[in-house]
Amino acid sequence: MLTNASAEPEQGSVAVELSLGIGLLVLPMALLVLLLPTWLERQSMARVAAQEAARSVAVAADPQQASAIASEVVTRIAVNHGLPADAITVRISGGLGRGQVVTATVTVDMPATSFPGLTEVGGFTYTTAHREVIDPYRSLP
């Protein structure tokens, strides 16, 4: 039996590597996985908001109120999804006459990191648009 009495005890580094591995690899991936549903939900909400805003402007009785109508529809959708009204914006463009096309462009804030109940840190915006044709046989004032 061979023994080495003069050898120094080995110092372990497993604890340091494990905490660094968890902190630098696993935690960011877990945050990304937790944020993915939020991003998908907000993208879907923005698409629906653009569709509803464009359609409500296309069938509005008063074309002069187009921006107010679209803004009200988009704000209602945002509030129904639990977002503050300033997290989503809408812009209406195009013509409002017979046979013309109206476009609703919706921009929503996407969080880069979200801590439920606490705060959202950083982020980016997602923009989508929907076009709707004004009925060519519609009776307009």
C-alpha positions as CSV (number, residue, x, y, z in Angstrom):
1,M,0.0,0.0,0.0
2,L,1.5,3.3,-1.1
3,T,0.8,6.4,0.8
4,N,2.0,9.9,0.2
5,A,2.3,11.4,3.6
6,S,4.0,14.6,2.4
7,A,1.2,15.5,-0.1
8,E,-1.0,18.5,0.6
9,P,-4.7,18.0,0.9
10,E,-6.5,18.8,-2.4
11,Q,-8.6,21.9,-2.4
12,G,-12.0,21.4,-4.1
13,S,-13.4,23.8,-6.6
14,V,-16.7,22.1,-7.3
15,A,-18.7,24.5,-5.1
16,V,-17.4,27.5,-7.0
17,E,-17.9,25.9,-10.5
18,L,-21.4,24.8,-9.5
19,S,-22.5,28.2,-8.4
20,L,-20.9,29.9,-11.4
21,G,-22.6,27.4,-13.7
22,I,-26.0,27.9,-12.1
23,G,-25.6,31.7,-12.0
24,L,-24.2,32.2,-15.6
25,L,-25.9,29.4,-17.5
26,V,-29.0,28.0,-15.8
27,L,-30.5,31.2,-14.4
28,P,-30.4,33.3,-17.6
29,M,-32.0,30.3,-19.5
30,A,-34.7,30.0,-16.9
31,L,-35.5,33.7,-17.1
32,L,-35.7,33.4,-20.9
33,V,-38.0,30.4,-20.6
34,L,-40.2,32.3,-18.2
35,L,-40.4,35.4,-20.4
36,L,-41.2,33.6,-23.6
37,P,-44.9,33.2,-22.9
38,T,-45.1,37.0,-22.0
39,W,-43.6,37.9,-25.3
40,L,-45.9,35.6,-27.2
41,E,-48.9,36.9,-25.4
42,R,-48.1,40.5,-26.1
43,Q,-47.4,39.8,-29.8
44,S,-50.7,38.1,-30.1
45,M,-52.4,40.9,-28.2
46,A,-50.8,43.5,-30.6
47,R,-52.0,41.6,-33.7
48,V,-55.6,41.4,-32.3
49,A,-55.5,45.1,-31.3
50,A,-54.3,46.1,-34.8
51,Q,-57.1,44.1,-36.4
52,E,-59.8,45.4,-34.1
53,A,-58.6,49.0,-34.4
54,A,-58.5,48.9,-38.2
55,R,-61.9,47.2,-38.4
56,S,-63.5,49.7,-36.0
57,V,-62.1,52.6,-38.0
58,A,-63.4,51.0,-41.3
59,V,-66.9,50.7,-40.0
60,A,-67.0,53.9,-37.9
61,A,-69.9,56.2,-38.5
62,D,-67.8,59.3,-38.2
63,P,-64.4,59.2,-40.0
64,Q,-63.2,62.3,-38.2
65,Q,-63.2,60.3,-35.0
66,A,-61.0,57.5,-36.4
67,S,-58.0,58.1,-34.2
68,A,-60.1,58.4,-31.0
69,I,-62.0,55.2,-31.9
70,A,-58.8,53.2,-32.6
71,S,-57.1,54.5,-29.4
72,E,-60.1,53.5,-27.3
73,V,-60.3,50.0,-28.8
74,V,-56.5,49.4,-28.3
75,T,-56.6,50.8,-24.7
76,R,-59.5,48.5,-23.8
77,I,-57.6,45.5,-25.2
78,A,-54.4,46.4,-23.2
79,V,-56.3,46.9,-20.0
80,N,-58.1,43.6,-20.5
81,H,-54.7,41.9,-20.7
82,G,-53.5,43.6,-17.5
83,L,-51.2,46.2,-19.2
84,P,-51.0,49.9,-18.5
85,A,-52.5,52.0,-21.2
86,D,-49.2,53.6,-22.0
87,A,-47.6,50.2,-22.8
88,I,-49.4,50.1,-26.2
89,T,-49.8,52.7,-28.9
90,V,-51.7,52.8,-32.2
91,R,-51.3,54.9,-35.3
92,I,-53.9,55.1,-38.1
93,S,-52.9,55.9,-41.6
94,G,-54.4,55.6,-45.1
95,G,-57.6,57.0,-46.6
96,L,-61.0,56.8,-45.1
97,G,-63.0,57.2,-48.3
98,R,-64.9,54.5,-50.2
99,G,-62.6,51.8,-51.5
100,Q,-59.5,53.1,-49.7
101,V,-57.3,51.2,-47.3
102,V,-56.9,52.1,-43.7
103,T,-53.9,50.8,-41.8
104,A,-53.6,50.4,-38.0
105,T,-50.1,50.1,-36.7
106,V,-49.8,49.0,-33.1
107,T,-46.6,49.1,-31.0
108,V,-46.4,47.3,-27.7
109,D,-43.6,47.3,-25.0
110,M,-41.9,44.0,-24.4
111,P,-40.1,43.4,-21.2
112,A,-36.5,42.2,-21.3
113,T,-36.7,40.9,-17.7
114,S,-39.9,40.7,-15.7
115,F,-40.2,40.0,-12.0
116,P,-43.9,39.3,-11.4
117,G,-45.4,41.6,-8.8
118,L,-42.2,43.7,-8.6
119,T,-40.9,45.3,-11.8
120,E,-39.9,45.0,-15.4
121,V,-36.4,46.0,-16.3
122,G,-35.3,46.9,-19.8
123,G,-37.1,45.8,-22.9
124,F,-37.9,46.4,-26.6
125,T,-40.9,47.2,-28.7
126,Y,-42.9,45.0,-31.1
127,T,-44.8,46.6,-33.9
128,T,-47.5,45.0,-36.1
129,A,-49.9,46.4,-38.6
130,H,-53.3,45.4,-40.1
131,R,-54.9,46.8,-43.3
132,E,-58.7,47.0,-43.8
133,V,-60.5,48.1,-46.9
134,I,-63.3,50.7,-46.6
135,D,-66.4,49.3,-48.1
136,P,-66.6,50.7,-51.7
137,Y,-70.5,50.7,-51.6
138,R,-70.7,52.3,-48.2
139,S,-72.8,55.4,-47.7
140,L,-70.5,58.0,-46.1
141,P,-71.5,61.5,-45.0
